[in-house]
Amino acid sequence: MKSRVRELREKRGWSQAELAEQLDVSRQTVNAIETEKYDPSLPLAFKIARLFGLRIETIFED
């Protein structure tokens, strides 16, 4: 699944570790989402969307 997480994170000047802390996941999870090696669970996708103030469809696409 394509993801804009890296772009959105970098726009805010956050490190992967800082984003991971806000999402209550590991930095490795953030890295895996950004490199499209891991698709987040639906609850995590909603958490990411809320954090960035965007709709899930805006952040993730097939």
C-alpha positions in Angstrom: 0.0 0.0 0.0 1.4 3.4 -0.9 1.8 5.8 1.9 2.4 9.5 2.4 3.5 9.1 6.0 7.2 10.0 5.3 6.2 13.1 3.4 3.8 14.2 6.1 6.3 13.4 8.9 9.1 15.3 7.2 6.9 18.4 6.6 6.4 18.6 10.3 10.1 18.1 11.0 9.5 14.9 13.0 12.0 12.0 13.2 10.6 8.5 12.8 11.2 8.0 16.6 9.1 11.1 17.4 6.3 10.0 15.2 6.5 6.5 16.7 6.2 7.9 20.2 3.1 9.9 19.3 1.5 6.8 17.7 2.7 4.5 20.5 4.5 2.1 18.1 8.1 1.3 17.5 10.4 3.4 15.2 10.7 0.2 13.2 7.0 0.1 12.6 7.0 3.7 11.3 10.0 2.8 9.0 8.1 -0.3 7.7 5.0 1.7 6.9 7.1 4.4 5.1 9.0 1.8 3.0 5.7 0.0 2.2 6.9 -3.2 3.9 4.0 -3.1 6.4 0.4 -2.1 6.1 -0.9 -0.6 9.3 -3.9 -2.0 11.1 -7.1 -0.1 10.6 -7.0 1.4 14.2 -3.4 2.5 13.6 -4.3 4.0 10.2 -7.1 6.0 11.9 -4.6 7.1 14.6 -2.2 8.3 11.9 -5.0 10.1 10.0 -6.2 11.9 13.2 -2.6 12.9 14.1 -2.1 14.5 10.7 -5.7 15.8 10.5 -6.4 14.1 7.2 -8.6 11.3 5.9 -7.1 7.8 5.6 -7.7 7.9 1.9 -5.5 11.0 1.6 -2.6 9.2 3.4 -2.9 5.6 2.1 -3.8 4.2 -1.4 -3.8 0.8 -3.0 
